[in-house]
Amino acid sequence: MGETTGGMALNTAAPADENGFALPRAMSAEESARYQADGFLLLKNAFDPAAIAAIEAEIERLEKVPEAPGQHWVYGETVEDPEPRRVISRMENLVPFSPVFAGLSTALLGYAGEALGGPAALFKEKVNFKRPGGAGFTPHQDQQAGWWNYAPRFVSIMVCVDPATPESGCVEFAAGHHQRGMFREWEPLTDEDMKDMTFVPVATEPGDVVLIDSFCPHRSETNRSDRQRRLYFATYNRAADGDHLARYYADKHANYPPDVERAASTEYRFKV
């Protein structure tokens, strides 16, 4: 079990970063080649149970913070439980308000640099919740969501907090199709786009990590289980392509602000 530093324990099999967090295990040359070929990569047991316990505790702390302007962003959805009720579906912009997530996003920089072929910069990060009955998402490429305005390519690094299975709506990937580039801006994939794609569910356990190229098609199904499924995502671009985090969040806030900061007279629509 890893040592605890700054409220978070990470895998002590690797040296610590400048913030004192032990880094997850290194990628092998074979794993790096597989990522480049497939557009995604599952790394088993990248973080130890103590790290995941610290992440889980921090998520639960942030959930209890009353929603208000000027703090981490919270988005909700309505589920039948059995009566309709609002639940948190996503939290974003966590790093400025959480030393735990600031440390985690830094600890993942090594993976990001390996995937991108050079030093990386944080672009955005979030926790996706999928409660029992929570919705999945349609097949898409992350790059389609306006990301081309900031950098030509990204990698998103997913850290599994709860078991993610086909029943609970784990992420499904179509290997190799990232090499086709972007299909269309701001549009999910069509049946015609996907006629040659095979989406494979990638089940994960707490502590597993998945790297996802921003052109890799992926999707997920509704959570049909009786347990929630929480996943953390940190997205990076090559540092040589600039630091876009502040601009990205300013642009997103203008177009799709957190629930508590929305104007009642405006209709907000999630596109991709």
Secondary structure, DSSP 8 states (H G I E B T S, - for coil): ---EETTEE--TTS-B-TTS-B------HHHHHHHHHHSEEEETT-S-HHHHHHHHHHHHHHHHS---TTSSEEEEEEEESSSEEEEEEEEE--GGG-HHHHHHHHHTHHHHHHHHTS-EEEEEEEEEEE-TT---EEEE-GGGTTGGGT-S-EEEEEEESS-B-TTTT-EEEETTGGGG----TT----TTTTTT--EEE--B-TT-EEEEETT--EEE----SSS-EEEEEEEEEEGGG---HHHHHHHHHHHS--GGG--TT-------
